[in-house]
Amino acid sequence: MSVYTEKARELGNLVLESEQAKALEAAREAFHADPEAQPRMDVYNAYLQNVQTAIDSGVMTDEQYASAQKRMAEMVAELKAYPVIGALVAAENAFNMFVNQIMTILKTTITGEEPGGCSGCSGHSHGADCSGCHQ
């Protein structure tokens, strides 16, 4: 095993030991232990699948699509209002943000870019003005 693979596994294990990962695991356990949580998600997923099938088959009008989008937004709000599901969504978001921060650090370290910079200017580290690429 190369040193790079070993370090990647070490980083992965550190991520799994993080507070964000622990909170996500606890939220998942609470979700699976709640007898109402999965059925609520199943109703939403079935509706989403039906909408996707209608879109794919071309039978949904623009008006029906707008109505479906509104209903999906309402359903998502209802799901997030349910405490166990809301906690799971929040934990997933926090974990994803944490992992994205790590990925950003890896990318900027590898490419030499400053965070927030663009690939063409290396984050202005060379002092050049590239205001045209930051719109």
Secondary structure, 3 states (H helix, E strand, C coil): CCHHHHHHHHHHHHHHCCHHHHHHHHHHHHHHHCCCHHHHHHHHHHHHHHHHHHHHHCCCCHHHHHHHHHHHHHHHHHHHHCHHHHHHHHHHHHHHHHHHHHHHHHHHHHHCCCCCCCCCCHHHCCCCCCHHHCC
